[in-house]
Amino acid sequence: MPKFLIQASYTPEGTKGLLGEGASGRREAVERVVAGLGGTVEAMYFAFGEDDLVCILDLPDPVAMAAASLTVKASGALRTRATPLLTLDEVDEATRRQVPFRAPGA
């Protein structure tokens, strides 16, 4: 199942919600969304700095990730970035594939 790294920052309204329900309430909300799309939450951490929240999610496909991302962003409570994660085996497979590429000007 594909893995995704999620980095999120709360908006002021989202931060108010977090203060009201706490971290465990947000964990339950994330797990509900991800499970509803057929996935699981591998890890979830709160942070401070540029990102307030970091998650690793297992989702069935990129379309499920896009559906979650669009819904969360539409709420206005968070700004998110989703990065697909590749296993070592997937990168090894990529290195074996022939790519017919010519650099510009070459």
DSSP file (Angstrom, degrees, kcal/mol; ACC not computed):
  #  RESIDUE AA STRUCTURE BP1 BP2  ACC     N-H-->O    O-->H-N    N-H-->O    O-->H-N    TCO  KAPPA ALPHA  PHI   PSI    X-CA   Y-CA   Z-CA
    1    1 A M              0   0    0      0, 0.0    60,-0.1     0, 0.0    38,-0.0   0.000 360.0 360.0 360.0 131.9    0.0    0.0    0.0
    2    2 A P        -     0   0    0      0, 0.0    57,-2.3     0, 0.0     2,-0.3  -0.246 360.0-142.6 -60.1 144.2    1.5    3.4   -0.9
    3    3 A K  E     -AB  58  85A   0     82,-0.7    82,-2.8    55,-0.2     2,-0.4  -0.833  13.2-165.0-108.7 147.8    2.8    5.6    1.9
    4    4 A F  E     -AB  57  84A   0     53,-2.4    53,-2.6    -2,-0.3     2,-0.6  -0.998  15.3-141.6-134.6 136.2    2.5    9.3    2.2
    5    5 A L  E     -AB  56  83A   0     78,-3.0    78,-2.7    -2,-0.4     2,-0.5  -0.861  22.1-161.9 -91.4 124.5    4.3   11.8    4.4
    6    6 A I  E     -AB  55  82A   0     49,-2.9    49,-2.4    -2,-0.6     2,-0.5  -0.941   9.9-175.2-111.7 127.3    1.9   14.6    5.5
    7    7 A Q  E     +AB  54  81A   0     74,-2.4    74,-2.1    -2,-0.5     2,-0.3  -0.990  15.3 178.6-119.7 127.2    3.2   17.9    6.8
    8    8 A A  E     -AB  53  80A   0     45,-2.7    44,-2.8    -2,-0.5    45,-2.0  -0.950  22.1-160.9-135.7 149.7    0.6   20.3    8.1
    9    9 A S  E     - B   0  79A   0     70,-2.5    70,-2.6    -2,-0.3     2,-0.2  -0.998  25.3-127.5-126.5 131.7    0.3   23.7    9.7
   10   10 A Y  E     - B   0  78A   0     -2,-0.4    68,-0.3    68,-0.2    67,-0.1  -0.540  15.3-137.0 -76.5 140.7   -2.8   24.8   11.5
   11   11 A T     >  -     0   0    0     66,-2.3     4,-2.6    -2,-0.2     5,-0.2  -0.398  39.7 -94.1 -78.4 170.7   -4.5   28.0   10.6
   12   12 A P  H  > S+     0   0    0      0, 0.0     4,-1.8     0, 0.0     5,-0.1   0.899 130.2  48.9 -55.4 -40.0   -5.6   30.2   13.6
   13   13 A E  H  > S+     0   0    0     63,-0.2     4,-1.7     2,-0.2    64,-0.1   0.907 110.9  49.5 -66.7 -40.7   -9.1   28.6   13.4
   14   14 A G  H  > S+     0   0    0     62,-0.3     4,-2.3    63,-0.2    -1,-0.2   0.876 108.3  53.8 -64.6 -37.0   -7.6   25.1   13.2
   15   15 A T  H  X S+     0   0    0     -4,-2.6     4,-2.6     2,-0.2    -1,-0.2   0.885 105.3  53.6 -64.9 -38.4   -5.4   25.9   16.3
   16   16 A K  H  X S+     0   0    0     -4,-1.8     4,-1.6    -5,-0.2    -1,-0.2   0.908 109.0  49.6 -61.2 -41.3   -8.5   26.9   18.2
   17   17 A G  H  X S+     0   0    0     -4,-1.7     4,-2.1     2,-0.2     5,-0.3   0.906 109.8  50.6 -63.3 -42.2  -10.1   23.6   17.4
   18   18 A L  H  X S+     0   0    0     -4,-2.3     4,-2.8     1,-0.2    -2,-0.2   0.918 108.9  51.5 -61.9 -43.9   -6.9   21.7   18.5
   19   19 A L  H  < S+     0   0    0     -4,-2.6    -1,-0.2     1,-0.2    -2,-0.2   0.853 111.9  48.9 -61.0 -33.9   -7.0   23.7   21.8
   20   20 A G  H  < S+     0   0    0     -4,-1.6    -2,-0.2    -5,-0.2    -1,-0.2   0.862 125.9  22.2 -75.0 -37.3  -10.6   22.7   22.3
   21   21 A E  H  X S-     0   0    0     -4,-2.1     4,-0.7    -5,-0.1    -2,-0.2   0.572  99.4-137.0-112.1 -10.1  -10.3   18.9   21.6
   22   22 A G  H  X  -     0   0    0     -4,-2.8     4,-1.4    -5,-0.3     3,-0.2   0.052  36.1 -65.3  78.4 170.1   -6.7   18.1   22.2
   23   23 A A  H  > S+     0   0    0      1,-0.2     4,-2.4     2,-0.2    -1,-0.2   0.869 130.2  55.9 -64.4 -39.5   -4.2   16.0   20.4
   24   24 A S  H  > S+     0   0    0      1,-0.2     4,-2.1     2,-0.2    -1,-0.2   0.856 105.3  53.6 -66.2 -32.4   -6.0   12.7   21.0
   25   25 A G  H  X S+     0   0    0     -4,-0.7     4,-1.8     2,-0.2    -1,-0.2   0.884 109.7  47.1 -66.2 -38.0   -9.2   14.2   19.5
   26   26 A R  H  X S+     0   0    0     -4,-1.4     4,-2.7     2,-0.2    -2,-0.2   0.883 108.6  55.3 -70.3 -37.4   -7.3   15.1   16.3
   27   27 A R  H  X S+     0   0    0     -4,-2.4     4,-2.7     1,-0.2    -2,-0.2   0.933 108.5  48.4 -59.3 -45.5   -5.7   11.6   16.2
   28   28 A E  H  X S+     0   0    0     -4,-2.1     4,-2.2     1,-0.2    -1,-0.2   0.897 111.2  50.5 -61.6 -40.1   -9.1   10.1   16.2
   29   29 A A  H  X S+     0   0    0     -4,-1.8     4,-2.1     2,-0.2    -2,-0.2   0.914 111.9  46.8 -65.5 -42.3  -10.3   12.4   13.5
   30   30 A V  H  X S+     0   0    0     -4,-2.7     4,-2.7     1,-0.2     5,-0.2   0.933 111.9  50.6 -64.4 -45.6   -7.3   11.6   11.3
   31   31 A E  H  X S+     0   0    0     -4,-2.7     4,-2.7     1,-0.2     5,-0.2   0.878 109.2  52.0 -61.1 -38.0   -7.7    7.9   11.9
   32   32 A R  H  X S+     0   0    0     -4,-2.2     4,-2.2     2,-0.2    -1,-0.2   0.931 112.0  45.5 -63.3 -46.1  -11.4    8.1   10.9
   33   33 A V  H  X S+     0   0    0     -4,-2.1     4,-0.8     2,-0.2    -2,-0.2   0.952 116.6  44.3 -61.7 -50.2  -10.7    9.9    7.6
   34   34 A V  H ><>S+     0   0    0     -4,-2.7     5,-2.7     1,-0.2     3,-0.8   0.910 114.2  48.8 -65.2 -44.0   -7.8    7.5    6.7
   35   35 A A  H ><5S+     0   0    0     -4,-2.7     3,-1.9     1,-0.2    -1,-0.2   0.882 105.7  59.0 -63.2 -37.7   -9.8    4.4    7.7
   36   36 A G  H 3<5S+     0   0    0     -4,-2.2    -1,-0.2     1,-0.3    -2,-0.2   0.737 106.3  48.8 -63.6 -21.7  -12.8    5.6    5.7
   37   37 A L  T <<5S-     0   0    0     -4,-0.8    -1,-0.3    -3,-0.8    -2,-0.2   0.299 127.1 -99.8 -98.4   7.6  -10.5    5.7    2.6
   38   38 A G  T < 5S+     0   0    0     -3,-1.9    -3,-0.2     1,-0.3     2,-0.2   0.687  86.8 108.1  86.5  19.0   -9.2    2.2    3.2
   39   39 A G      < -     0   0    0     -5,-2.7     2,-0.3    -6,-0.2    -1,-0.3  -0.496  55.4-131.6-119.4-172.7   -5.9    3.2    4.9
   40   40 A T  E     -C   58   0A   0     18,-2.0    18,-3.0    -2,-0.2     2,-0.7  -0.955  19.6-118.7-138.8 157.1   -4.1    3.3    8.2
   41   41 A V  E     -C   57   0A   0     -2,-0.3    16,-0.2    16,-0.2     3,-0.1  -0.884  25.3-179.1 -96.2 115.2   -2.1    5.8   10.2
   42   42 A E  E     -     0   0A   0     14,-2.4     2,-0.3    -2,-0.7    15,-0.2   0.899  69.3  -4.8 -79.4 -43.0    1.4    4.5   10.7
   43   43 A A  E     -C   56   0A   0     13,-1.6    13,-2.3     2,-0.0     2,-0.3  -0.995  56.1-173.7-151.9 149.4    2.7    7.5   12.7
   44   44 A M  E     +C   55   0A   0     -2,-0.3     2,-0.4    11,-0.2    11,-0.2  -0.940  12.5 172.4-148.5 123.7    1.4   10.9   13.8
   45   45 A Y  E     -C   54   0A   0      9,-3.0     9,-2.9    -2,-0.3     2,-0.3  -0.984  24.8-138.5-133.0 142.3    3.5   13.5   15.6
   46   46 A F  E     +C   53   0A   0     -2,-0.4     7,-0.3     7,-0.2     2,-0.3  -0.745  31.7 172.7 -92.0 150.1    2.9   17.1   16.7
   47   47 A A        -     0   0    0      5,-2.2     2,-0.3    -2,-0.3    -2,-0.0  -0.830  24.9-130.5-142.8 176.4    5.7   19.5   16.2
   48   48 A F        +     0   0    0     -2,-0.3     2,-0.4     5,-0.0     3,-0.2  -0.981  67.5  51.6-136.7 154.7    6.5   23.1   16.4
   49   49 A G  S    S-     0   0    0     -2,-0.3    -2,-0.1     1,-0.2     0, 0.0  -0.976 119.4 -14.3 121.2-141.7    8.2   25.3   13.8
   50   50 A E  S    S+     0   0    0     -2,-0.4     2,-0.4     2,-0.0    -1,-0.2   0.879 134.4  47.7 -65.1 -37.9    7.1   25.5   10.2
   51   51 A D        -     0   0    0     -3,-0.2   -42,-0.2     1,-0.1     3,-0.1  -0.854  56.1-172.7-107.7 140.9    5.0   22.3   10.6
   52   52 A D  S    S+     0   0    0    -44,-2.8    -5,-2.2    -2,-0.4     2,-0.3   0.645  77.2  27.9 -97.3 -21.2    2.5   21.6   13.4
   53   53 A L  E     -AC   8  46A   0    -45,-2.0   -45,-2.7    -7,-0.3     2,-0.4  -1.000  58.0-172.1-147.3 137.1    1.8   18.0   12.5
   54   54 A V  E     +AC   7  45A   0     -9,-2.9    -9,-3.0    -2,-0.3     2,-0.3  -0.999  14.9 173.7-132.5 130.0    3.6   15.3   10.7
   55   55 A C  E     -AC   6  44A   0    -49,-2.4   -49,-2.9    -2,-0.4     2,-0.5  -0.949  26.1-149.7-132.6 152.2    2.0   12.0    9.7
   56   56 A I  E     -AC   5  43A   0    -13,-2.3   -14,-2.4    -2,-0.3   -13,-1.6  -0.991  28.4-173.0-118.1 120.2    2.9    8.9    7.7
   57   57 A L  E     -AC   4  41A   0    -53,-2.6   -53,-2.4    -2,-0.5     2,-0.6  -0.877  22.4-147.5-116.1 143.9   -0.2    7.4    6.1
   58   58 A D  E     +AC   3  40A   0    -18,-3.0   -18,-2.0    -2,-0.4   -55,-0.2  -0.962  30.2 170.9-104.7 119.7   -0.8    4.1    4.2
   59   59 A L        -     0   0    0    -57,-2.3   -20,-0.1    -2,-0.6   -21,-0.1  -0.940  42.5-117.6-130.2 153.5   -3.5    4.7    1.6
   60   60 A P  S    S-     0   0    0      0, 0.0    -1,-0.1     0, 0.0   -22,-0.1   0.814  86.6 -20.9 -61.2 -32.5   -4.7    2.5   -1.2
   61   61 A D  S >> S-     0   0    0    -60,-0.1     4,-1.5   -59,-0.1     3,-0.5  -0.978  70.8 -88.7-167.2 168.9   -3.7    4.8   -4.0
   62   62 A P  H 3> S+     0   0    0      0, 0.0     4,-2.6     0, 0.0     5,-0.2   0.786 119.7  62.3 -61.8 -27.3   -2.9    8.5   -4.9
   63   63 A V  H 3> S+     0   0    0      2,-0.2     4,-2.4     1,-0.2     5,-0.2   0.908 102.4  50.0 -65.7 -40.5   -6.6    9.2   -5.6
   64   64 A A  H <> S+     0   0    0     -3,-0.5     4,-2.1     2,-0.2    -1,-0.2   0.903 111.3  49.5 -62.3 -40.8   -7.5    8.4   -2.0
   65   65 A M  H  X S+     0   0    0     -4,-1.5     4,-2.7     1,-0.2    -2,-0.2   0.916 110.7  49.7 -64.0 -42.4   -4.7   10.8   -0.9
   66   66 A A  H  X S+     0   0    0     -4,-2.6     4,-2.7     2,-0.2     5,-0.2   0.897 109.0  52.4 -63.1 -40.9   -6.0   13.5   -3.2
   67   67 A A  H  X S+     0   0    0     -4,-2.4     4,-1.9     2,-0.2    -1,-0.2   0.925 112.8  44.3 -61.7 -45.2   -9.5   13.0   -1.8
   68   68 A A  H  X S+     0   0    0     -4,-2.1     4,-2.6     2,-0.2     5,-0.2   0.931 114.0  50.3 -64.4 -45.4   -8.3   13.4    1.7
   69   69 A S  H  X S+     0   0    0     -4,-2.7     4,-2.7     1,-0.2     5,-0.2   0.921 110.8  47.7 -60.4 -46.9   -6.1   16.4    0.9
   70   70 A L  H  X S+     0   0    0     -4,-2.7     4,-2.1     1,-0.2    -1,-0.2   0.909 113.5  47.9 -62.2 -42.6   -8.8   18.3   -1.0
   71   71 A T  H  X S+     0   0    0     -4,-1.9     4,-0.8    -5,-0.2    -2,-0.2   0.923 114.0  45.8 -65.6 -44.9  -11.3   17.7    1.8
   72   72 A V  H >X>S+     0   0    0     -4,-2.6     3,-0.8     1,-0.2     5,-0.5   0.928 114.1  48.2 -65.3 -45.1   -8.9   18.8    4.6
   73   73 A K  H ><5S+     0   0    0     -4,-2.7     3,-1.3     1,-0.2    -1,-0.2   0.874 105.5  59.0 -64.0 -36.6   -7.7   21.9    2.6
   74   74 A A  H 3<5S+     0   0    0     -4,-2.1    -1,-0.2     1,-0.3    -2,-0.2   0.750  94.4  66.4 -64.7 -22.9  -11.3   22.9    1.9
   75   75 A S  H <<5S-     0   0    0     -4,-0.8    -1,-0.3    -3,-0.8    -2,-0.2   0.778  96.6-140.0 -68.4 -25.2  -12.0   23.1    5.7
   76   76 A G  T <<5S+     0   0    0     -3,-1.3   -62,-0.3    -4,-0.5   -63,-0.2   0.468  75.8 106.0  78.5   1.0   -9.6   26.0    6.0
   77   77 A A  S   <S+     0   0    0     -5,-0.5   -66,-2.3   -64,-0.1     2,-0.3   0.697  80.6  25.6 -86.3 -20.5   -8.3   24.6    9.2
   78   78 A L  E     -B   10   0A   0     -6,-0.5     2,-0.5   -68,-0.3    -2,-0.3  -0.977  57.8-143.9-142.5 152.6   -4.9   23.3    7.9
   79   79 A R  E     -B    9   0A   0    -70,-2.6   -70,-2.5    -2,-0.3     2,-0.3  -0.988  38.1-173.1-110.2 127.9   -2.4   23.9    5.2
   80   80 A T  E     -B    8   0A   0     -2,-0.5     2,-0.4   -72,-0.2   -72,-0.2  -0.858  25.7-162.0-127.9 157.0   -0.9   20.6    4.1
   81   81 A R  E     -B    7   0A   0    -74,-2.1   -74,-2.4    -2,-0.3     2,-0.5  -0.997  12.0-160.5-131.7 132.6    1.7   19.0    1.9
   82   82 A A  E     -B    6   0A   0     -2,-0.4   -76,-0.2   -76,-0.2    -2,-0.0  -0.964   6.7-172.6-116.1 127.4    1.6   15.4    0.9
   83   83 A T  E     -B    5   0A   0    -78,-2.7   -78,-3.0    -2,-0.5     2,-0.1  -0.976  23.2-128.6-120.5 121.8    4.8   13.6   -0.3
   84   84 A P  E     -B    4   0A   0      0, 0.0     2,-0.4     0, 0.0   -80,-0.2  -0.475  24.8-144.8 -65.3 138.3    4.6   10.1   -1.8
   85   85 A L  E     -B    3   0A   0    -82,-2.8   -82,-0.7    -2,-0.1     2,-0.4  -0.889   9.1-154.1-108.2 137.2    7.2    7.8    0.0
   86   86 A L        -     0   0    0     -2,-0.4     2,-0.1   -84,-0.1   -82,-0.0  -0.870  12.1-128.8-111.1 142.0    9.0    5.1   -1.9
   87   87 A T     >  -     0   0    0     -2,-0.4     4,-2.0     1,-0.1     5,-0.2  -0.348  30.5-107.4 -77.1 166.8   10.5    1.9   -0.5
   88   88 A L  H  > S+     0   0    0      1,-0.2     4,-2.6     2,-0.2     5,-0.2   0.898 122.3  53.6 -61.0 -40.3   14.1    0.9   -1.1
   89   89 A D  H  > S+     0   0    0      1,-0.2     4,-2.4     2,-0.2    -1,-0.2   0.886 106.7  51.6 -62.9 -39.0   12.9   -1.8   -3.4
   90   90 A E  H  > S+     0   0    0      2,-0.2     4,-2.1     1,-0.2    -1,-0.2   0.899 111.2  46.8 -65.7 -39.8   10.8    0.7   -5.4
   91   91 A V  H  X S+     0   0    0     -4,-2.0     4,-2.1     2,-0.2    -2,-0.2   0.904 110.7  52.6 -68.7 -39.7   13.8    3.0   -5.9
   92   92 A D  H  X S+     0   0    0     -4,-2.6     4,-1.0     1,-0.2    -2,-0.2   0.920 109.8  49.3 -59.3 -42.5   16.0   -0.1   -6.9
   93   93 A E  H >X S+     0   0    0     -4,-2.4     4,-0.7     1,-0.2     3,-0.6   0.908 109.1  52.6 -62.2 -41.2   13.3   -0.9   -9.5
   94   94 A A  H >< S+     0   0    0     -4,-2.1     3,-0.8     1,-0.2    -1,-0.2   0.871 104.4  55.8 -62.7 -36.8   13.4    2.7  -10.7
   95   95 A T  H 3< S+     0   0    0     -4,-2.1    -1,-0.2     1,-0.2    -2,-0.2   0.758 105.7  52.8 -69.0 -21.9   17.1    2.6  -11.2
   96   96 A R  H << S+     0   0    0     -4,-1.0     2,-0.3    -3,-0.6    -1,-0.2   0.622  87.9  98.9 -87.2 -13.2   16.8   -0.5  -13.4
   97   97 A R  S << S-     0   0    0     -3,-0.8     2,-0.4    -4,-0.7    -3,-0.0  -0.550  73.9-127.9 -79.2 137.9   14.3    1.1  -15.8
   98   98 A Q        -     0   0    0     -2,-0.3    -2,-0.1     2,-0.0    -1,-0.1  -0.717  23.0-165.4 -84.8 130.8   15.6    2.5  -19.0
   99   99 A V        -     0   0    0     -2,-0.4     2,-2.0     2,-0.1    -2,-0.0  -0.968  17.3-142.0-121.8 117.2   14.5    6.1  -19.6
  100  100 A P        +     0   0    0      0, 0.0     2,-0.4     0, 0.0    -2,-0.0  -0.516  46.4 153.1 -79.0  80.2   14.9    7.6  -23.2
  101  101 A F        -     0   0    0     -2,-2.0     2,-0.4     2,-0.0    -2,-0.1  -0.888  30.0-169.5-115.7 140.2   15.9   11.1  -22.0
  102  102 A R        -     0   0    0     -2,-0.4     3,-0.1     0, 0.0     4,-0.0  -0.995  26.8-125.7-125.6 124.6   18.0   13.7  -23.8
  103  103 A A    >   -     0   0    0     -2,-0.4     3,-2.2     1,-0.1    -2,-0.0  -0.324  42.5 -85.5 -64.9 148.4   19.2   16.7  -21.7
  104  104 A P  T 3  S+     0   0    0      0, 0.0    -1,-0.1     0, 0.0     0, 0.0  -0.306 115.4  11.6 -56.3 133.2   18.3   20.1  -23.3
  105  105 A G  T 3         0   0    0     -3,-0.1    -2,-0.1     1,-0.1     0, 0.0   0.406 360.0 360.0  80.4  -2.6   20.9   21.2  -25.7
  106  106 A A    <         0   0    0     -3,-2.2    -3,-0.1    -4,-0.0    -1,-0.1   0.473 360.0 360.0 -87.7 360.0   22.6   17.8  -25.8
